[in-house]
Amino acid sequence: MNQASQENTLKEQMRNVLEEARMVLPGIQALFGFQAIAVFNQRFVELSTSAQMLHLAALISVVIAVGLVMMPAAWHRIVEPRQVSETTISVSSKLITSALLPLAVGIALDIYVVFLTVSDSVLFSSACAITTFLLLLSLWFVIPLRRRVDKHPEQSSRHQDDAIPTPRH
């Protein structure tokens, strides 16, 4: 089955990038809100210092993700308010994609803290956090990158060639 595809205009691409950011941001903001309010909960003070620090690291990771997701709109408004360029689209796309890694870290760390609070088992909590992190990495990076390689093998080898300099004799 061959799917037809067509190129989007720069304006359409920018609209898509900003729409993606708008779709992701409310979820990240809600997560941040729950993380921030957790420190005011009585159970939080009962957590070990290390668990509290992991929660703080998760909170910082989510703040980084929020900043990266919001930056494309700021970039567009400040750098190119009356136009759209391939550079702006490329930067915006990379920023949103980059936000996914600290978001995955933040979610996995808080999964650890939640499971530790419920189960009191470091091993079980660690396994759940690692599983969560690997699941998110698979969904957000591994599967899409594999699809890109399958769909455009010539682009993948070209990117690999660019990334790894060949020695010259």
SVG drawing of the C-alpha trace seen along z (x, -y; Angstrom):
<svg xmlns="http://www.w3.org/2000/svg" viewBox="-4 -41 51 46">
<polyline fill="none" stroke="black" stroke-width="0.4" points="0.0,0.0 1.6,-3.2 0.6,-6.4 0.7,-9.6 2.4,-12.5 2.8,-16.1 5.1,-18.9 3.6,-21.4 4.3,-25.1 6.6,-26.8 3.5,-28.5 1.7,-25.2 4.7,-23.6 5.0,-26.4 1.3,-26.2 1.8,-22.4 4.8,-22.9 3.0,-25.5 -0.1,-23.3 2.0,-20.4 3.4,-22.6 -0.1,-23.7 -1.3,-20.1 1.6,-19.0 1.9,-22.0 -1.4,-21.6 -0.4,-18.1 3.1,-19.1 1.7,-22.1 -0.8,-19.8 2.0,-17.5 4.0,-20.4 1.1,-21.6 0.7,-18.2 4.4,-18.0 4.5,-21.5 1.6,-20.9 2.9,-17.5 5.5,-19.2 2.7,-20.7 1.2,-17.3 1.7,-15.8 3.0,-12.6 5.8,-14.4 7.6,-15.3 7.5,-11.6 9.5,-10.7 13.2,-10.1 15.5,-13.0 16.6,-11.1 13.0,-10.6 12.4,-14.3 15.5,-15.1 14.4,-12.8 11.0,-14.6 12.9,-17.9 14.9,-16.6 11.7,-15.5 10.2,-18.9 13.3,-20.6 13.2,-18.2 9.5,-19.1 10.4,-22.8 13.1,-22.3 10.5,-20.5 8.0,-23.4 10.7,-25.9 11.7,-23.9 8.1,-23.4 7.3,-27.1 10.4,-28.4 9.3,-27.9 6.4,-30.4 8.8,-32.9 11.4,-32.2 8.9,-32.8 7.5,-36.0 11.0,-37.5 13.2,-36.3 10.8,-36.2 7.5,-37.8 6.4,-38.5 7.8,-35.5 8.6,-31.8 11.9,-30.2 13.2,-26.7 15.5,-27.6 12.7,-28.6 10.8,-25.4 13.9,-23.3 14.8,-25.0 11.2,-24.7 10.9,-21.1 14.2,-20.3 13.1,-22.1 9.9,-20.3 11.6,-17.0 14.3,-17.9 11.6,-18.5 10.6,-14.9 13.8,-13.6 13.6,-15.8 9.8,-15.1 10.5,-11.3 13.1,-11.7 10.7,-13.8 7.9,-11.3 10.1,-8.3 11.6,-9.9 8.2,-10.7 7.0,-7.2 9.8,-6.0 8.8,-8.3 5.1,-7.3 5.8,-3.6 8.3,-3.9 5.7,-5.6 3.1,-3.0 5.3,0.2 8.3,-0.8 10.4,1.3 13.4,-0.3 13.8,2.6 10.2,2.6 10.1,-1.2 13.3,-1.3 12.0,1.4 8.8,-0.6 10.7,-3.9 13.1,-2.2 10.2,-0.6 8.4,-3.9 11.5,-5.7 12.1,-3.0 8.5,-2.9 8.4,-6.6 11.7,-6.6 10.4,-3.8 7.2,-5.6 8.7,-9.0 12.0,-8.2 12.7,-4.6 9.5,-3.8 9.4,-7.1 13.1,-6.8 12.7,-3.2 9.8,-4.3 11.8,-7.1 14.6,-4.7 12.2,-2.3 10.4,-5.0 13.5,-7.0 16.6,-4.8 18.6,-7.2 18.1,-10.0 19.1,-7.9 22.4,-6.8 23.0,-10.4 22.5,-11.7 24.8,-8.9 27.4,-9.9 27.2,-13.5 27.4,-12.6 30.5,-10.3 33.4,-11.9 35.3,-9.4 39.1,-9.5 40.9,-10.6 44.2,-9.0"/>
</svg>
